[in-house]
Amino acid sequence: MAHGHGADTEFGKDPKYLIPVKQAPFYGIHRRMRCSTICAGLEVNSENQALTAEGEPIEGLYVIGNCAGNFYGGVDYPLDIYGLSLGRCVSAGYMTGRALAQK
Ligand SMILES: Cc1cc2nc3c(=O)[nH]c(=O)nc-3n(C[C@H](O)[C@H](O)[C@H](O)COP(=O)(O)OP(=O)(O)OC[C@H]3O[C@@H](n4cnc5c(N)ncnc54)[C@H](O)[C@@H]3O)c2cc1C
């Protein structure tokens, strides 16, 4: 670990972003690891029915939110569409609940 040498040997941050913190008082906050969204999950069809390995819907088993997979089209969460995770979780829950209530 190097401090005050113009290089971040611990995290490799570009030196142009290193700003000296010299003036007290100093404050710290406790940060925890968190998971904002999940890109994998159980495979579902357009009605949010869970699918078997063969792609057949499992009667009576519905999956929504982060538990449902095959939504983002890959292993990455696209950051160019704001609210994508919450949007899909809420709308899938609403649509599935409404469809089931009408059955
Ligand atoms: C810090 C942070 C920032 C985020 N920012 C954004 C953002 O800007 N835009 C965006 O689109 N998404 C954002 N997300 C992601 C989004 O919030 C989540 O992907 C989404 O809320 C997940 O919804 P969900 O219904 O799948 O799960 P959750 O919202 O986690 O709901 C699961 C629920 O199940 C309950 N539960 C768990 N176990 C049990 C049990 N055994 N019995 C009964 N209930 C149970 C939990 O209490 C919880 O209420 C963010 C997430 C985090 C953590």
PDBQT file of the ligand as one rigid body, heavy atoms in Angstrom, charges set to zero:
ROOT
HETATM    1  C1  LIG A 201     -28.795  -0.598  -3.637  1.00  0.00    +0.000 C 
HETATM    2  C2  LIG A 201     -29.646  -1.032  -4.816  1.00  0.00    +0.000 A 
HETATM    3  C3  LIG A 201     -29.925  -0.115  -5.825  1.00  0.00    +0.000 A 
HETATM    4  C4  LIG A 201     -30.718  -0.477  -6.900  1.00  0.00    +0.000 A 
HETATM    5  N1  LIG A 201     -30.990   0.433  -7.856  1.00  0.00    +0.000 NA
HETATM    6  C5  LIG A 201     -31.800   0.112  -8.871  1.00  0.00    +0.000 A 
HETATM    7  C6  LIG A 201     -32.149   1.082  -9.850  1.00  0.00    +0.000 A 
HETATM    8  O1  LIG A 201     -31.746   2.244  -9.802  1.00  0.00    +0.000 OA
HETATM    9  N2  LIG A 201     -32.953   0.690 -10.856  1.00  0.00    +0.000 N 
HETATM   10  C7  LIG A 201     -33.421  -0.573 -10.962  1.00  0.00    +0.000 A 
HETATM   11  O2  LIG A 201     -34.149  -0.862 -11.898  1.00  0.00    +0.000 OA
HETATM   12  N3  LIG A 201     -33.105  -1.516 -10.061  1.00  0.00    +0.000 NA
HETATM   13  C8  LIG A 201     -32.298  -1.196  -9.016  1.00  0.00    +0.000 A 
HETATM   14  N4  LIG A 201     -31.968  -2.141  -8.088  1.00  0.00    +0.000 N 
HETATM   15  C9  LIG A 201     -32.392  -3.526  -8.318  1.00  0.00    +0.000 C 
HETATM   16  C10 LIG A 201     -33.835  -3.767  -7.906  1.00  0.00    +0.000 C 
HETATM   17  O3  LIG A 201     -34.096  -3.049  -6.716  1.00  0.00    +0.000 OA
HETATM   18  C11 LIG A 201     -34.008  -5.270  -7.661  1.00  0.00    +0.000 C 
HETATM   19  O4  LIG A 201     -33.530  -6.013  -8.767  1.00  0.00    +0.000 OA
HETATM   20  C12 LIG A 201     -35.484  -5.601  -7.452  1.00  0.00    +0.000 C 
HETATM   21  O5  LIG A 201     -36.012  -4.872  -6.371  1.00  0.00    +0.000 OA
HETATM   22  C13 LIG A 201     -35.622  -7.076  -7.185  1.00  0.00    +0.000 C 
HETATM   23  O6  LIG A 201     -36.996  -7.355  -7.013  1.00  0.00    +0.000 OA
HETATM   24  P1  LIG A 201     -37.447  -8.788  -6.613  1.00  0.00    +0.000 P 
HETATM   25  O7  LIG A 201     -38.934  -8.719  -6.472  1.00  0.00    +0.000 OA
HETATM   26  O8  LIG A 201     -36.851  -9.817  -7.510  1.00  0.00    +0.000 OA
HETATM   27  O9  LIG A 201     -36.752  -9.059  -5.201  1.00  0.00    +0.000 OA
HETATM   28  P2  LIG A 201     -36.893  -8.237  -3.841  1.00  0.00    +0.000 P 
HETATM   29  O10 LIG A 201     -37.272  -6.812  -4.093  1.00  0.00    +0.000 OA
HETATM   30  O11 LIG A 201     -35.620  -8.529  -3.092  1.00  0.00    +0.000 OA
HETATM   31  O12 LIG A 201     -38.129  -8.914  -3.139  1.00  0.00    +0.000 OA
HETATM   32  C14 LIG A 201     -38.019 -10.165  -2.516  1.00  0.00    +0.000 C 
HETATM   33  C15 LIG A 201     -38.946 -10.130  -1.319  1.00  0.00    +0.000 C 
HETATM   34  O13 LIG A 201     -39.065 -11.463  -0.785  1.00  0.00    +0.000 OA
HETATM   35  C16 LIG A 201     -39.024 -11.367   0.609  1.00  0.00    +0.000 C 
HETATM   36  N5  LIG A 201     -38.612 -12.678   1.104  1.00  0.00    +0.000 N 
HETATM   37  C17 LIG A 201     -37.389 -13.244   1.055  1.00  0.00    +0.000 A 
HETATM   38  N6  LIG A 201     -37.410 -14.461   1.606  1.00  0.00    +0.000 NA
HETATM   39  C18 LIG A 201     -38.686 -14.671   1.994  1.00  0.00    +0.000 A 
HETATM   40  C19 LIG A 201     -39.350 -15.764   2.625  1.00  0.00    +0.000 A 
HETATM   41  N7  LIG A 201     -38.708 -16.891   2.938  1.00  0.00    +0.000 N 
HETATM   42  N8  LIG A 201     -40.657 -15.647   2.878  1.00  0.00    +0.000 NA
HETATM   43  C20 LIG A 201     -41.341 -14.512   2.540  1.00  0.00    +0.000 A 
HETATM   44  N9  LIG A 201     -40.771 -13.459   1.936  1.00  0.00    +0.000 NA
HETATM   45  C21 LIG A 201     -39.453 -13.545   1.670  1.00  0.00    +0.000 A 
HETATM   46  C22 LIG A 201     -38.050 -10.263   0.915  1.00  0.00    +0.000 C 
HETATM   47  O14 LIG A 201     -38.252  -9.740   2.201  1.00  0.00    +0.000 OA
HETATM   48  C23 LIG A 201     -38.424  -9.247  -0.181  1.00  0.00    +0.000 C 
HETATM   49  O15 LIG A 201     -39.457  -8.373   0.229  1.00  0.00    +0.000 OA
HETATM   50  C24 LIG A 201     -31.206  -1.791  -6.985  1.00  0.00    +0.000 A 
HETATM   51  C25 LIG A 201     -30.940  -2.697  -5.956  1.00  0.00    +0.000 A 
HETATM   52  C26 LIG A 201     -30.153  -2.330  -4.893  1.00  0.00    +0.000 A 
HETATM   53  C27 LIG A 201     -29.886  -3.320  -3.789  1.00  0.00    +0.000 C 
ENDROOT
TORSDOF 0
